Structure formats: C-alpha cells, structure tokens
C-alpha cells in the first residue's frame, strides 16, 4: 500500500504536470475547470498537490488537456526532485497495460502505486507488473504476485525478463542464438516462443529484479 508521504509526492508531481500542460495550452484555471466539470478552486488544489484524485479524474484532466495519462503521471513513479533523497522508500507504479510508440514505452494503465524500499533499487527506472497465469510456476512465480521490473532492453541468457508482445507484457526466460530469440516459460505445459528477428511487435522491456509474493 502507498503511504501518506508517497501519495503527497504523487499528487505534487502530477499537479506540476497539470499546470505545465495547462500553460502549454494557454488555458486559464477557469477554462480547464469548465472542460473537466469541476471548480476553478479544485483545479488549483490539484496543481498545488493539495487534493487527492482517482484514475477517472486523471483521465478527465488528460482528455481536457489533450494529453495522455502517462504524460500527467510522468515523474511520479521514478526518482524526481520532489522526492526526498533521505527517504527509505520510493513509490513505483503497478502497470496494467504498456504500449510502445516511437521507440518509447508508455504506461497506458496504472493500477496503483506500491511503496518500495530504496534498497531494492540500484539506478535506472523501475515499475511493477502483476503476474498472470501459471507459465512461470517453476521459477516460483504465481498468479497475482507483484514483479519488480528494471527497465532495460538487454538481458543475459537465461535471465527472466518482461517482454512486450503487441501491448501485452509477459514474463519469460530469454535465450539468444544468433538472430533467434527464444522465450521460455518455467512450466512444461507451455512450449517456447521462438522468434527469428522478423517480428517487429516484440521487444524486451525490462529485467525481473524481485518477486513480491501475493498471499
């Protein structure tokens, strides 16, 4: 669960993003308020990080500003100037859907945020996925477990990685043989996925760093 201090960080970062895009659009507080159907004071409180919001409200704000939700949440889930370097914890997103456009990853659906010890983080950008199904039970990864992923495009043979297939992120052991990429499950019921390099809708997006068991 995300604690009060982590939520303050999230609200503060998102608030700054709302103001940034409002300024870019040259919208007054009143104009944005009318587009969203809220009061001018509420918009101001969002921008100041003083008002909590849910995903529905965030989508409404993104639509009114003609941006995506990931653009409004940018910086809220990674190291940023708003986070205290002395804090023992960092808030990271639990991502439900990922897309890739123009070579960049975008978190299309953020299900929530998870308070994470900084000792688990060693540079780079991190996020969580939630395990689905039983294809990795041989590696003690079960349906519903939280998976801490470090964003990176290369892994060593046999390492477990998050792989984006179309817009679905799956977890597999990765092996490379010349120009062939093999994605291996940790369950004999699932055959390996063999890629010859011709597929352009598949890419490694991160390395599994830790499994948080779901009880």
Z-matrix of the N, CA and C atoms (Angstrom, degrees):
N
C 1 1.463
C 2 1.522 1 109.85
N 3 1.322 2 115.38 1 145.42
C 4 1.453 3 121.03 2 178.77
C 5 1.515 4 109.61 3 -83.62
N 6 1.337 5 116.44 4 127.54
C 7 1.451 6 120.98 5 -178.19
C 8 1.510 7 112.25 6 -80.80
N 9 1.348 8 116.39 7 171.50
C 10 1.469 9 121.50 8 -178.45
C 11 1.521 10 113.68 9 -56.37
N 12 1.337 11 117.19 10 -42.49
C 13 1.465 12 119.55 11 -178.68
C 14 1.519 13 111.26 12 -66.37
N 15 1.336 14 116.58 13 -37.55
C 16 1.460 15 119.93 14 178.70
C 17 1.528 16 110.77 15 -65.81
N 18 1.330 17 115.98 16 -39.79
C 19 1.460 18 119.52 17 178.75
C 20 1.523 19 110.85 18 -64.04
N 21 1.330 20 117.16 19 -38.21
C 22 1.458 21 120.39 20 177.85
C 23 1.529 22 110.29 21 -60.65
N 24 1.325 23 115.69 22 -40.56
C 25 1.469 24 120.20 23 178.07
C 26 1.519 25 110.11 24 -61.79
N 27 1.335 26 115.98 25 -47.82
C 28 1.468 27 120.87 26 -178.67
C 29 1.523 28 110.57 27 -60.27
N 30 1.352 29 116.59 28 -48.04
C 31 1.465 30 120.02 29 -178.41
C 32 1.522 31 111.18 30 -62.67
N 33 1.338 32 116.62 31 -38.66
C 34 1.459 33 120.83 32 -179.40
C 35 1.529 34 111.34 33 -65.14
N 36 1.332 35 116.46 34 -46.90
C 37 1.470 36 119.99 35 -178.62
C 38 1.519 37 110.91 36 -65.85
N 39 1.330 38 116.96 37 -45.56
C 40 1.465 39 120.07 38 179.18
C 41 1.523 40 110.46 39 -62.81
N 42 1.324 41 117.05 40 -39.56
C 43 1.463 42 120.98 41 178.67
C 44 1.519 43 112.01 42 -59.25
N 45 1.327 44 116.43 43 -42.39
C 46 1.460 45 119.91 44 178.17
C 47 1.522 46 111.16 45 -64.81
N 48 1.343 47 116.14 46 -36.54
C 49 1.467 48 119.30 47 177.82
C 50 1.524 49 111.57 48 -67.71
N 51 1.324 50 116.82 49 -39.00
C 52 1.470 51 120.10 50 177.58
C 53 1.526 52 109.75 51 -59.73
N 54 1.325 53 116.04 52 -47.31
C 55 1.470 54 119.17 53 -179.88
C 56 1.525 55 111.34 54 -64.03
N 57 1.336 56 116.53 55 -39.69
C 58 1.470 57 119.84 56 179.94
C 59 1.528 58 110.88 57 -58.42
N 60 1.326 59 116.18 58 -48.67
C 61 1.467 60 118.62 59 -177.60
C 62 1.522 61 112.02 60 -75.38
N 63 1.331 62 117.65 61 -26.61
C 64 1.467 63 119.40 62 174.08
C 65 1.523 64 109.64 63 -65.85
N 66 1.330 65 116.18 64 -40.53
C 67 1.469 66 120.68 65 178.05
C 68 1.530 67 110.74 66 -66.35
N 69 1.345 68 116.05 67 -40.48
C 70 1.469 69 119.74 68 178.80
C 71 1.528 70 110.65 69 -61.45
N 72 1.328 71 116.12 70 -40.66
C 73 1.479 72 120.66 71 179.66
C 74 1.526 73 112.01 72 -78.90
N 75 1.339 74 115.69 73 -8.11
C 76 1.466 75 121.24 74 -177.61
C 77 1.529 76 110.90 75 60.64
N 78 1.337 77 115.94 76 38.84
C 79 1.459 78 121.57 77 176.73
C 80 1.530 79 108.93 78 -93.08
N 81 1.308 80 116.08 79 138.37
C 82 1.455 81 119.87 80 170.04
C 83 1.528 82 108.39 81 -78.19
N 84 1.321 83 116.28 82 167.85
C 85 1.457 84 120.06 83 175.18
C 86 1.522 85 110.96 84 -57.05
N 87 1.325 86 116.08 85 -39.70
C 88 1.452 87 120.92 86 -177.66
C 89 1.522 88 111.50 87 -67.06
N 90 1.332 89 116.78 88 -41.46
C 91 1.465 90 120.29 89 -179.38
C 92 1.526 91 110.64 90 -62.56
N 93 1.337 92 116.57 91 -46.04
C 94 1.464 93 119.47 92 179.91
C 95 1.523 94 110.60 93 -65.54
N 96 1.309 95 116.36 94 -39.17
C 97 1.466 96 120.20 95 179.10
C 98 1.528 97 110.84 96 -59.51
N 99 1.328 98 116.76 97 -43.64
C 100 1.467 99 120.68 98 -179.67
C 101 1.523 100 111.61 99 -66.72
N 102 1.327 101 117.23 100 -36.51
C 103 1.458 102 120.67 101 179.25
C 104 1.527 103 112.03 102 -66.09
N 105 1.340 104 115.39 103 -34.12
C 106 1.461 105 119.84 104 -178.19
C 107 1.527 106 111.78 105 -89.74
N 108 1.333 107 116.69 106 -23.63
C 109 1.456 108 120.65 107 -178.08
C 110 1.516 109 112.74 108 86.36
N 111 1.339 110 115.87 109 33.73
C 112 1.459 111 121.46 110 177.96
C 113 1.525 112 108.20 111 -129.78
N 114 1.320 113 116.93 112 -179.46
C 115 1.452 114 119.89 113 -178.52
C 116 1.528 115 111.23 114 -86.62
N 117 1.327 116 115.16 115 158.53
C 118 1.459 117 121.57 116 176.24
C 119 1.528 118 110.67 117 -59.38
N 120 1.331 119 116.78 118 -38.54
C 121 1.460 120 121.67 119 179.82
C 122 1.529 121 111.04 120 -63.99
N 123 1.327 122 116.57 121 -37.72
C 124 1.469 123 120.16 122 179.83
C 125 1.523 124 110.80 123 -65.60
N 126 1.344 125 116.43 124 -42.39
C 127 1.466 126 119.81 125 177.30
C 128 1.523 127 109.79 126 -59.49
N 129 1.315 128 116.10 127 -44.27
C 130 1.458 129 120.51 128 -179.21
C 131 1.533 130 110.95 129 -61.86
N 132 1.323 131 116.64 130 -38.88
C 133 1.460 132 120.51 131 178.99
C 134 1.528 133 110.90 132 -69.23
N 135 1.331 134 117.81 133 -36.43
C 136 1.468 135 120.28 134 173.88
C 137 1.526 136 110.20 135 -59.30
N 138 1.327 137 115.63 136 -47.68
C 139 1.463 138 120.25 137 -176.98
C 140 1.523 139 112.05 138 -64.55
N 141 1.314 140 116.81 139 -30.74
C 142 1.459 141 121.00 140 179.66
C 143 1.524 142 112.58 141 -85.72
N 144 1.340 143 116.65 142 -0.26
C 145 1.454 144 120.77 143 -178.98
C 146 1.507 145 113.49 144 70.99
N 147 1.337 146 117.03 145 23.76
C 148 1.463 147 121.85 146 -175.05
C 149 1.521 148 112.89 147 -99.97
N 150 1.328 149 117.47 148 -5.59
C 151 1.465 150 120.62 149 -172.89
C 152 1.526 151 108.85 150 -129.31
N 153 1.330 152 116.51 151 127.81
C 154 1.460 153 119.49 152 177.95
C 155 1.525 154 110.13 153 -73.84
N 156 1.331 155 115.99 154 158.08
C 157 1.459 156 120.98 155 -178.70
C 158 1.524 157 108.77 156 -143.23
N 159 1.324 158 116.00 157 160.00
C 160 1.459 159 120.46 158 173.66
C 161 1.519 160 108.77 159 -111.52
N 162 1.332 161 117.16 160 178.16
C 163 1.461 162 120.89 161 -176.05
C 164 1.524 163 112.03 162 -65.80
N 165 1.329 164 117.60 163 -33.34
C 166 1.468 165 119.92 164 178.77
C 167 1.528 166 110.56 165 -63.51
N 168 1.331 167 116.55 166 -43.37
C 169 1.465 168 119.98 167 178.73
C 170 1.521 169 110.66 168 -66.47
N 171 1.340 170 116.53 169 -37.95
C 172 1.454 171 120.39 170 179.14
C 173 1.529 172 110.45 171 -63.37
N 174 1.319 173 116.78 172 -40.35
C 175 1.473 174 120.46 173 177.86
C 176 1.533 175 110.68 174 -64.71
N 177 1.338 176 115.94 175 -39.05
C 178 1.468 177 119.71 176 178.25
C 179 1.524 178 110.84 177 -62.79
N 180 1.314 179 116.87 178 -42.87
C 181 1.464 180 121.10 179 179.31
C 182 1.525 181 110.96 180 -66.02
N 183 1.336 182 115.94 181 -42.35
C 184 1.468 183 119.85 182 179.13
C 185 1.521 184 110.69 183 -61.92
N 186 1.324 185 116.69 184 -43.23
C 187 1.470 186 120.66 185 179.16
C 188 1.527 187 111.00 186 -62.96
N 189 1.317 188 116.73 187 -43.00
C 190 1.466 189 120.57 188 -179.42
C 191 1.521 190 111.79 189 -65.07
N 192 1.332 191 116.39 190 -31.78
C 193 1.470 192 120.89 191 -178.96
C 194 1.523 193 112.33 192 -93.01
N 195 1.344 194 116.39 193 -0.84
C 196 1.467 195 122.25 194 -179.40
C 197 1.527 196 111.65 195 58.12
N 198 1.332 197 115.52 196 45.87
C 199 1.456 198 122.17 197 175.69
C 200 1.526 199 107.53 198 -132.88
N 201 1.326 200 116.35 199 177.19
C 202 1.455 201 120.66 200 176.96
C 203 1.526 202 109.96 201 -96.00
N 204 1.323 203 116.35 202 160.84
C 205 1.463 204 120.59 203 175.37
C 206 1.531 205 111.07 204 -58.86
N 207 1.361 206 119.51 205 -43.50
C 208 1.468 207 118.75 206 177.40
C 209 1.521 208 113.74 207 -57.78
N 210 1.339 209 117.37 208 -30.54
C 211 1.457 210 119.36 209 177.40
C 212 1.525 211 110.98 210 -68.17
N 213 1.321 212 116.67 211 -36.15
C 214 1.464 213 119.76 212 178.97
C 215 1.526 214 111.74 213 -74.72
N 216 1.332 215 117.88 214 -27.71
C 217 1.462 216 120.47 215 -178.72
C 218 1.527 217 112.59 216 -97.08
N 219 1.337 218 117.35 217 3.00
C 220 1.465 219 120.81 218 -178.44
C 221 1.529 220 110.79 219 -56.88
N 222 1.324 221 115.72 220 127.40
C 223 1.453 222 120.51 221 179.66
C 224 1.512 223 114.08 222 90.83
N 225 1.343 224 116.93 223 -12.69
C 226 1.463 225 119.85 224 -178.66
C 227 1.520 226 111.86 225 -78.40
N 228 1.327 227 117.10 226 -15.91
C 229 1.462 228 120.51 227 -174.88
C 230 1.513 229 112.81 228 -118.91
N 231 1.327 230 117.53 229 11.92
C 232 1.465 231 120.14 230 178.02
C 233 1.511 232 109.31 231 -136.79
N 234 1.305 233 117.13 232 177.11
C 235 1.457 234 120.28 233 178.53
C 236 1.520 235 109.32 234 -58.99
N 237 1.310 236 117.36 235 133.62
C 238 1.457 237 120.77 236 -179.08
C 239 1.520 238 109.26 237 -150.80
N 240 1.310 239 115.67 238 169.39
C 241 1.455 240 120.58 239 -177.76
C 242 1.519 241 111.54 240 -66.60
N 243 1.340 242 117.24 241 -20.54
C 244 1.456 243 119.83 242 -177.90
C 245 1.512 244 111.83 243 -80.96
N 246 1.326 245 117.68 244 -11.22
C 247 1.450 246 120.21 245 -178.04
C 248 1.521 247 109.78 246 -95.54
N 249 1.304 248 116.00 247 139.28
C 250 1.458 249 120.50 248 178.83
C 251 1.517 250 109.91 249 -73.96
N 252 1.328 251 115.04 250 127.33
C 253 1.460 252 118.98 251 179.76
C 254 1.516 253 110.83 252 -69.08
N 255 1.340 254 117.42 253 -13.85
C 256 1.454 255 121.06 254 179.93
C 257 1.524 256 112.36 255 -90.26
N 258 1.332 257 116.80 256 -7.44
C 259 1.454 258 120.10 257 -179.24
C 260 1.517 259 110.49 258 -69.63
N 261 1.330 260 115.91 259 142.04
C 262 1.454 261 120.75 260 179.61
C 263 1.528 262 111.54 261 -83.05
N 264 1.325 263 116.73 262 -7.46
C 265 1.460 264 120.00 263 -174.83
C 266 1.520 265 111.01 264 -131.53
N 267 1.323 266 114.59 265 157.72
C 268 1.451 267 122.21 266 174.89
C 269 1.526 268 108.05 267 -136.05
N 270 1.308 269 117.09 268 147.90
C 271 1.458 270 121.70 269 179.72
C 272 1.529 271 109.40 270 -97.63
N 273 1.335 272 116.48 271 123.90
C 274 1.466 273 121.92 272 -178.14
C 275 1.525 274 110.02 273 -121.00
N 276 1.338 275 117.55 274 148.88
C 277 1.458 276 120.05 275 -176.13
C 278 1.521 277 112.58 276 -79.08
N 279 1.327 278 114.96 277 145.22
C 280 1.462 279 121.74 278 168.16
C 281 1.527 280 105.71 279 -96.75
N 282 1.327 281 116.21 280 110.59
C 283 1.462 282 121.55 281 -168.86
C 284 1.529 283 110.56 282 -96.77
N 285 1.326 284 115.55 283 127.07
C 286 1.454 285 120.25 284 -179.41
C 287 1.514 286 113.76 285 -95.94
N 288 1.334 287 116.75 286 -25.06
C 289 1.464 288 120.12 287 -179.75
C 290 1.520 289 109.12 288 -150.41
N 291 1.321 290 115.29 289 137.78
C 292 1.460 291 121.54 290 -178.29
C 293 1.517 292 108.98 291 -127.25
N 294 1.307 293 116.52 292 141.50
C 295 1.465 294 120.33 293 173.64
C 296 1.524 295 108.58 294 -129.47
N 297 1.308 296 115.90 295 165.41
C 298 1.454 297 120.91 296 -178.96
C 299 1.524 298 108.64 297 -134.82
N 300 1.308 299 116.49 298 115.50
C 301 1.454 300 120.96 299 177.76
C 302 1.506 301 109.86 300 -134.42
N 303 1.322 302 116.69 301 139.06
C 304 1.467 303 121.71 302 -178.35
C 305 1.530 304 111.97 303 56.25
N 306 1.350 305 115.50 304 31.97
C 307 1.456 306 119.91 305 177.43
C 308 1.514 307 115.08 306 77.28
N 309 1.347 308 117.97 307 5.70
C 310 1.459 309 121.02 308 -178.19
C 311 1.519 310 110.03 309 -118.17
N 312 1.327 311 114.91 310 143.61
C 313 1.454 312 120.11 311 177.30
C 314 1.518 313 109.66 312 -81.14
N 315 1.323 314 115.18 313 144.59
C 316 1.463 315 120.85 314 175.51
C 317 1.518 316 108.21 315 -133.60
N 318 1.321 317 116.42 316 133.09
C 319 1.456 318 121.26 317 176.86
C 320 1.527 319 107.92 318 -86.76
N 321 1.337 320 115.43 319 100.40
C 322 1.465 321 120.04 320 -174.85
C 323 1.524 322 112.23 321 -76.86
N 324 1.332 323 116.42 322 -25.81
C 325 1.469 324 119.71 323 -179.10
C 326 1.520 325 108.78 324 -141.79
N 327 1.308 326 116.58 325 115.77
C 328 1.456 327 121.86 326 176.18
C 329 1.527 328 107.51 327 -106.51
N 330 1.345 329 115.57 328 116.10
C 331 1.458 330 120.81 329 -174.96
C 332 1.519 331 112.45 330 -80.85
N 333 1.305 332 116.45 331 -19.06
C 334 1.458 333 120.72 332 -178.93
C 335 1.516 334 109.73 333 165.59
N 336 1.309 335 116.28 334 -169.67
C 337 1.457 336 121.67 335 -179.88
C 338 1.521 337 109.33 336 -129.78
N 339 1.321 338 115.98 337 146.62
C 340 1.457 339 121.71 338 -177.78
C 341 1.527 340 109.49 339 -121.73
N 342 1.332 341 115.76 340 126.83
C 343 1.454 342 120.42 341 176.24
C 344 1.525 343 109.05 342 -70.74
N 345 1.324 344 116.28 343 126.33
C 346 1.465 345 122.14 344 -170.48
C 347 1.523 346 110.76 345 -129.09
N 348 1.330 347 118.83 346 131.65
C 349 1.473 348 120.53 347 176.57
C 350 1.525 349 110.92 348 -60.80
N 351 1.316 350 116.64 349 135.73
C 352 1.462 351 120.06 350 177.91
C 353 1.533 352 111.77 351 -63.09
N 354 1.324 353 115.99 352 -23.15
C 355 1.467 354 119.44 353 179.14
C 356 1.520 355 111.97 354 -64.37
N 357 1.344 356 117.48 355 -18.27
C 358 1.458 357 121.31 356 177.56
C 359 1.530 358 111.57 357 -82.33
N 360 1.314 359 116.59 358 -13.64
C 361 1.461 360 121.94 359 -172.54
C 362 1.524 361 109.69 360 -104.55
N 363 1.309 362 116.15 361 133.96
C 364 1.460 363 120.20 362 179.95
C 365 1.530 364 109.51 363 -136.99
N 366 1.328 365 115.90 364 68.46
C 367 1.464 366 120.51 365 -179.81
C 368 1.522 367 111.69 366 75.15
N 369 1.307 368 115.98 367 160.18
C 370 1.461 369 121.35 368 178.99
C 371 1.515 370 112.51 369 84.37
N 372 1.327 371 115.46 370 -172.65
C 373 1.463 372 122.50 371 -179.55
C 374 1.518 373 109.20 372 -110.48
N 375 1.320 374 115.81 373 139.13
C 376 1.458 375 121.70 374 -176.05
C 377 1.523 376 110.59 375 -127.70
N 378 1.324 377 115.62 376 154.95
C 379 1.453 378 122.03 377 172.78
C 380 1.522 379 108.46 378 -155.54
N 381 1.316 380 116.11 379 169.75
C 382 1.464 381 121.30 380 177.85
C 383 1.525 382 110.59 381 -110.21
N 384 1.323 383 114.92 382 143.19
C 385 1.451 384 122.44 383 164.13
C 386 1.527 385 107.22 384 -115.32
N 387 1.330 386 116.36 385 160.19
C 388 1.460 387 119.71 386 174.46
C 389 1.531 388 108.01 387 -108.99
N 390 1.326 389 116.04 388 127.18
C 391 1.464 390 120.68 389 -177.85
C 392 1.530 391 110.73 390 -63.28
N 393 1.326 392 114.87 391 141.49
C 394 1.464 393 121.10 392 178.72
C 395 1.518 394 109.14 393 -127.77
N 396 1.315 395 116.30 394 133.56
C 397 1.454 396 120.56 395 175.46
C 398 1.524 397 113.74 396 79.71
N 399 1.341 398 115.55 397 -164.87
C 400 1.465 399 121.15 398 -173.59
C 401 1.521 400 113.35 399 -123.50
N 402 1.337 401 117.10 400 19.99
C 403 1.464 402 119.56 401 -174.49
C 404 1.525 403 113.10 402 -71.84
N 405 1.353 404 118.31 403 -13.64
C 406 1.471 405 120.29 404 -177.36
C 407 1.527 406 111.75 405 -121.58
N 408 1.334 407 116.90 406 24.58
C 409 1.465 408 119.25 407 -176.13
C 410 1.527 409 111.82 408 -65.93
N 411 1.336 410 117.50 409 -25.01
C 412 1.453 411 120.20 410 177.55
C 413 1.512 412 112.92 411 -66.34
N 414 1.313 413 116.96 412 -19.22
C 415 1.472 414 122.34 413 175.65
C 416 1.525 415 110.91 414 -102.14
N 417 1.340 416 115.88 415 17.42
C 418 1.467 417 123.03 416 179.10
C 419 1.520 418 111.90 417 60.52
N 420 1.320 419 115.18 418 39.22
C 421 1.461 420 121.65 419 174.80
C 422 1.521 421 106.91 420 -115.63
N 423 1.327 422 115.87 421 119.06
C 424 1.451 423 120.87 422 -172.93
C 425 1.528 424 111.54 423 -118.75
N 426 1.303 425 114.57 424 160.49
C 427 1.458 426 121.61 425 -179.50
C 428 1.531 427 110.14 426 -53.29
N 429 1.322 428 116.40 427 127.70
C 430 1.461 429 121.50 428 178.33
C 431 1.513 430 115.10 429 96.14
N 432 1.353 431 117.97 430 -14.59
C 433 1.463 432 120.08 431 177.77
C 434 1.529 433 110.85 432 -64.14
N 435 1.326 434 116.15 433 145.58
C 436 1.458 435 120.90 434 174.34
C 437 1.526 436 108.99 435 -87.13
N 438 1.325 437 115.87 436 134.29
C 439 1.453 438 121.72 437 -175.68
C 440 1.528 439 109.32 438 -116.82
N 441 1.314 440 117.07 439 115.65
C 442 1.460 441 121.37 440 178.39
C 443 1.525 442 108.45 441 -82.62
N 444 1.321 443 116.53 442 120.07
C 445 1.462 444 123.06 443 -174.40
C 446 1.529 445 109.77 444 -116.02
N 447 1.338 446 116.07 445 131.68
C 448 1.463 447 120.83 446 171.64
C 449 1.517 448 108.44 447 -96.43
N 450 1.316 449 117.66 448 124.40
C 451 1.458 450 121.77 449 -178.15
C 452 1.525 451 110.80 450 -65.19
N 453 1.335 452 116.86 451 119.49
C 454 1.462 453 122.82 452 175.13
C 455 1.526 454 108.43 453 -167.71
N 456 1.324 455 116.10 454 152.84
C 457 1.456 456 121.02 455 -173.41
C 458 1.524 457 113.27 456 -99.97
N 459 1.328 458 117.62 457 -7.51
C 460 1.458 459 121.49 458 -179.93
C 461 1.523 460 110.39 459 -127.46
N 462 1.335 461 116.00 460 139.62
C 463 1.462 462 121.56 461 174.03
C 464 1.524 463 108.16 462 -137.13
N 465 1.330 464 116.32 463 163.52
C 466 1.454 465 121.41 464 178.02
C 467 1.532 466 109.95 465 -81.46
N 468 1.332 467 116.15 466 157.81
C 469 1.458 468 120.92 467 177.79
C 470 1.532 469 110.79 468 -55.14
N 471 1.328 470 115.03 469 131.51
C 472 1.449 471 121.11 470 177.03
C 473 1.505 472 114.90 471 88.19
N 474 1.340 473 117.48 472 -9.12
C 475 1.457 474 119.64 473 177.19
C 476 1.520 475 110.24 474 -76.38
N 477 1.320 476 114.92 475 152.58
C 478 1.463 477 120.56 476 179.71
C 479 1.514 478 109.31 477 -90.11
N 480 1.321 479 115.42 478 128.66
C 481 1.466 480 120.33 479 -175.60
C 482 1.520 481 110.91 480 -132.41
N 483 1.323 482 115.03 481 155.91
C 484 1.456 483 121.31 482 169.03
C 485 1.521 484 107.11 483 -86.79
N 486 1.309 485 115.90 484 126.26
C 487 1.462 486 121.70 485 -176.68
C 488 1.521 487 108.48 486 -121.01
N 489 1.313 488 116.45 487 129.14
C 490 1.459 489 121.33 488 -180.00
C 491 1.517 490 109.41 489 -90.64
N 492 1.332 491 116.73 490 116.98
C 493 1.462 492 123.30 491 175.96
C 494 1.523 493 106.52 492 -114.39
N 495 1.330 494 115.87 493 110.43
C 496 1.472 495 121.02 494 -167.43
C 497 1.533 496 106.55 495 57.50
N 498 1.330 497 118.40 496 -118.04
C 499 1.465 498 120.73 497 179.19
C 500 1.524 499 111.81 498 -110.53
N 501 1.333 500 117.01 499 16.34
C 502 1.462 501 120.73 500 -179.18
C 503 1.518 502 110.31 501 -109.64
N 504 1.322 503 115.88 502 126.76
C 505 1.459 504 120.69 503 178.38
C 506 1.519 505 109.01 504 -92.91
N 507 1.332 506 117.28 505 123.39
C 508 1.459 507 122.43 506 178.80
C 509 1.520 508 109.28 507 -120.63
N 510 1.324 509 115.80 508 156.75
C 511 1.454 510 121.24 509 -179.63
C 512 1.525 511 109.00 510 -107.32
N 513 1.329 512 117.14 511 126.07
C 514 1.461 513 122.07 512 -178.10
C 515 1.528 514 110.74 513 -147.84
N 516 1.343 515 115.65 514 157.31
C 517 1.457 516 120.65 515 166.66
C 518 1.518 517 107.52 516 -77.83
N 519 1.315 518 116.56 517 136.19
C 520 1.468 519 120.78 518 -173.45
C 521 1.529 520 109.65 519 -111.68
N 522 1.345 521 114.68 520 132.47
C 523 1.461 522 121.37 521 175.33
C 524 1.529 523 108.39 522 -132.13
N 525 1.323 524 116.20 523 144.27
C 526 1.457 525 120.88 524 179.47
C 527 1.524 526 109.56 525 -122.93
N 528 1.320 527 115.98 526 132.56
C 529 1.464 528 122.79 527 175.88
C 530 1.515 529 107.74 528 -132.94
N 531 1.326 530 116.18 529 102.77
C 532 1.468 531 121.56 530 -175.08
C 533 1.526 532 108.92 531 55.98
N 534 1.318 533 117.66 532 -117.29
C 535 1.468 534 120.89 533 -179.37
C 536 1.524 535 112.59 534 -97.25
N 537 1.328 536 115.72 535 11.61
C 538 1.463 537 119.90 536 -177.61
C 539 1.528 538 110.14 537 -104.58
N 540 1.328 539 115.57 538 133.92
C 541 1.458 540 122.20 539 177.37
C 542 1.526 541 107.76 540 -111.05
N 543 1.326 542 116.17 541 127.46
C 544 1.462 543 121.27 542 -179.15
C 545 1.519 544 108.46 543 -115.04
N 546 1.321 545 116.12 544 124.92
C 547 1.459 546 122.83 545 177.66
C 548 1.517 547 107.76 546 -106.90
N 549 1.327 548 116.10 547 113.08
C 550 1.458 549 121.37 548 -172.18
C 551 1.524 550 111.00 549 -110.87
N 552 1.323 551 116.80 550 128.57
C 553 1.456 552 121.29 551 173.67
C 554 1.527 553 109.51 552 -78.00
N 555 1.324 554 115.95 553 165.23
C 556 1.469 555 121.08 554 175.35
C 557 1.520 556 108.48 555 -106.54
N 558 1.315 557 114.48 556 46.25
C 559 1.469 558 122.45 557 179.11
C 560 1.524 559 106.64 558 -154.97
N 561 1.349 560 118.36 559 118.95
C 562 1.473 561 120.76 560 -176.19
C 563 1.523 562 114.25 561 -62.26
N 564 1.316 563 117.40 562 -12.95
C 565 1.472 564 119.87 563 179.19
C 566 1.528 565 111.72 564 -74.03
N 567 1.346 566 116.89 565 -13.17
C 568 1.457 567 120.33 566 -177.39
C 569 1.527 568 109.78 567 -113.37
N 570 1.330 569 117.86 568 121.96
C 571 1.464 570 120.36 569 178.49
C 572 1.519 571 110.67 570 -71.91
N 573 1.336 572 117.21 571 155.87
C 574 1.472 573 119.57 572 177.86
C 575 1.523 574 111.35 573 -67.58
N 576 1.322 575 114.29 574 152.55
C 577 1.462 576 121.07 575 173.61
C 578 1.519 577 106.92 576 -98.50
N 579 1.318 578 117.11 577 120.46
C 580 1.458 579 121.86 578 -176.23
C 581 1.521 580 109.52 579 -110.31
N 582 1.320 581 115.95 580 123.43
C 583 1.458 582 122.17 581 -176.45
C 584 1.520 583 109.17 582 -117.18
N 585 1.303 584 116.36 583 134.78
C 586 1.464 585 120.75 584 -174.26
C 587 1.521 586 113.61 585 -100.40
N 588 1.311 587 117.77 586 2.71
C 589 1.459 588 120.54 587 -179.89
C 590 1.514 589 113.15 588 98.04
N 591 1.325 590 117.08 589 -8.20
C 592 1.462 591 120.20 590 179.92
C 593 1.525 592 111.66 591 -83.81
N 594 1.331 593 116.24 592 -19.10
C 595 1.460 594 119.69 593 -177.06
C 596 1.533 595 110.08 594 -79.71
N 597 1.300 596 116.22 595 129.13
C 598 1.466 597 119.78 596 179.96
C 599 1.517 598 112.42 597 -109.40
N 600 1.342 599 116.26 598 7.43
C 601 1.464 600 119.93 599 -179.57
C 602 1.518 601 110.99 600 -106.45
N 603 1.336 602 117.37 601 15.02
C 604 1.462 603 121.74 602 -177.46
C 605 1.519 604 109.28 603 -130.00
N 606 1.329 605 115.84 604 131.62
C 607 1.467 606 119.03 605 177.68
C 608 1.514 607 110.67 606 -155.45
N 609 1.323 608 115.77 607 146.94
C 610 1.456 609 121.81 608 174.67
C 611 1.530 610 107.88 609 -74.54
N 612 1.334 611 116.03 610 130.56
C 613 1.460 612 118.81 611 -177.90
C 614 1.519 613 113.04 612 -116.02
N 615 1.327 614 117.78 613 -13.00
C 616 1.451 615 117.91 614 -179.54
C 617 1.513 616 113.53 615 -179.04
N 618 1.308 617 115.17 616 164.50
C 619 1.467 618 122.79 617 -178.95
C 620 1.525 619 109.33 618 -107.46
N 621 1.330 620 116.33 619 136.23
C 622 1.455 621 120.69 620 176.33
C 623 1.531 622 109.64 621 -68.98
N 624 1.336 623 115.81 622 125.62
C 625 1.463 624 120.24 623 -179.87
C 626 1.522 625 112.36 624 -108.01
N 627 1.327 626 117.45 625 -32.63
C 628 1.458 627 119.64 626 -176.94
C 629 1.527 628 109.75 627 -160.28
N 630 1.328 629 115.74 628 146.54
C 631 1.465 630 122.23 629 175.14
C 632 1.520 631 108.04 630 -109.85
N 633 1.333 632 116.92 631 125.54
C 634 1.459 633 122.18 632 176.14
C 635 1.523 634 106.41 633 -101.87
N 636 1.308 635 116.74 634 109.19
C 637 1.467 636 121.84 635 -172.50
C 638 1.515 637 110.61 636 -66.38
N 639 1.330 638 115.30 637 135.22
C 640 1.474 639 121.39 638 176.82
C 641 1.522 640 109.07 639 -97.15
N 642 1.341 641 116.22 640 125.39
C 643 1.475 642 120.86 641 -179.79
C 644 1.525 643 110.02 642 -98.05
